[in-house]
């Protein structure tokens, strides 16, 4: 299972292990070591479905 990460500075998804920094993962385009996880549209759509179901149940109860 791979973790979807992107560079916080440039948005690139290509990373390399820098030997001079003791194997620290850095962006291959800009050299930054700060990254974040990609947001998954599946999770957002899943939250939307649960919200829609909750609103429908609330309307039916009233």
N, C-alpha and C positions, 0 to 999 in steps of 0.2 A: 504494500500500500504506500503510495507516494503522497507526500504533503505538498499541496499547491502553495508555493510561496512566490511573492513578487518583491522586487526591490522597492523600498520606501521612497527613494529619491527619483529614480528614472522609470520605474514600472517594469523593468526587465525581469524575465523569469529564468535567466541563465546565471548559474552560480558556479564558482570554482573554489577549491580549497587552497588557500594561500600558504605556501610552505614557510615563508619568512615570518608569518604571524603564528606559527605553531599549528597550522591546520585549520585556522579559523575560516569559516565560510564567508566569502565576499562576492559581490556582484562582478561579473566579468566585463560589464560595460563601463560602469562608473567607479568601481572599487569600493563602494560603500558596504559596510557590514550590517546595516540595519535593513530588516525585511519584515514583511507582514504576510499573513495568510490571505489567499484570495477569498473573496466572499462567494459563497455558493448560491446560485439562483434557486437550486432545489430547496435549500433550507428556507429561503425567503418565501417561496411559493407554498411550502408546507405550513409556515406560520400564517400565511394569508388564508389558506383553507380552514385552519382551525379557528381563525378569527371570524370567518364567514359562517361557519357552523355555530359558533357561540352566539353570534348576532341573530341567526335564524331561530335558535332555541329560545333566546330571550324574547323575540317577537311572538313566538308561538305561546309562550307562557303568559304573556300579557294579553 
